[in-house]
């Protein structure tokens, strides 16, 4: 009887714990989704009406004018193509560079392993600064060049250490067996290491691609004067600045109809949706690898 009572108490405690967890998860989901839905609603709401406030998750006066304003600017197509190219090329080249370096410093027989590891750690704490960085890029001849988006950020020390931690947790016997079968280091890297690193590669690909997609400051510094090389984020930033300046002038001298066209709040939200939409499309396909890659890659042995 006492045993049955203990089982019932345990079952009640588990159900209470599950209920609390479910309630907390619902709160977290609402807290996560509400800002996104609010931004989406404002982006589809009339600009003049948005100024009144009080919009939550549904537009009060539905309109597409905010998106028409954004896509009405010139050079947006070229900027979008440049952003896609820098994201794809930058992600592929970044993954190749980081995985090859991570595999090299994971090998205990690599003589420069300690030096390379210390060198990479230093880059996490120190940088050359903006002006020396600009002078270096200028001397390398990459001003007004597409490759300035890809080559300078090709190796990221944090990503290298994450991949190396993942490789360190793979059985060393796999590499030894491949070597006995006659495989060289490059074959082991290509046919043994890379196929087993799919979770961490997917995670790092997401990190790199998001960073590449959202970057605009390097465009401003190095390619701002060349419209053929500007990126989507940079053009959207210019649109937002133009809208804000125009709205400030409108407040003093323009009529209500024109003010509606340049009100910055809804345009800002529409720009936010344009920038995050591609990432939202990609993330569901990467999510299953993302958790596994982060947890396994974080194990230190």
BELCORUR-V725416 format. One line per field, one symbol per residue. ss: DSSP state (H for helix, E for strand, - for the rest). phi: phi as a letter, one per 40 degrees, with the letter a starting at -180 (. if undefined). psi: psi as a letter, one per 20 degrees, with the letter a starting at -180 (. if undefined). Layout:
ss = ???
phi = ???
psi = ???
This chain:
ss = -HHHHHHHHHHHHHHHHHHHHHHHHHHHHHHHHHHHHHHHHHH-E-HHHH-----------E--HHHHHHH----HHHHHHHHHHHHHHHHHHHHHHHHHHHHHHH------HHHHHHHHHHHHH----HHHHHHHHHH------HHHH-------HHHHHHHHHHHH---HHHHHHHHH----HHHHHHHHHHHH-HHHHHHHHHHHHHHHHH--HHHHHH---------HHHHHHHHHHHHHHHHHHHHHH--HHHHHHH-HHHHHHHHHHHHHHHHHHHHHHHHHHHHHHHHHH----
phi = .ccccccccccccccccccccccccccccccccddccccccccccdccccdcggcbbaccbcabccccccccccgcccccccccccccccccccccccccccccccccccccdcccccccccccbbbcgccdccccccccgbcfbccccbccbcbbcccccccccccccccccccccccccgccccccccbbcdcccdccccccccdccccccccacccccbbccbccbcbccccccccccccccccccccbbbcccccccbdcccccccccccccccccccddcccccccccccccccbb
psi = ghghhhgggggggghgghggggghhggggghghghghgggghhjqpghhhhhajpejppgnpqjhghhggiiqrjhgghgghggghggghgghggggghggghgiipijohjggghggghghihhqrhrgghgghghghikjplqhiihgghkhpphghghghhhghhiqphhghhghhhjjpaghggghiggghijgghggghhggghggghiphhhggghjhiohijqrghghhggggggggghhhhhhhiqrhghhhhjphghhghhgghhhighhhhhghhihhhggghgghiipp.
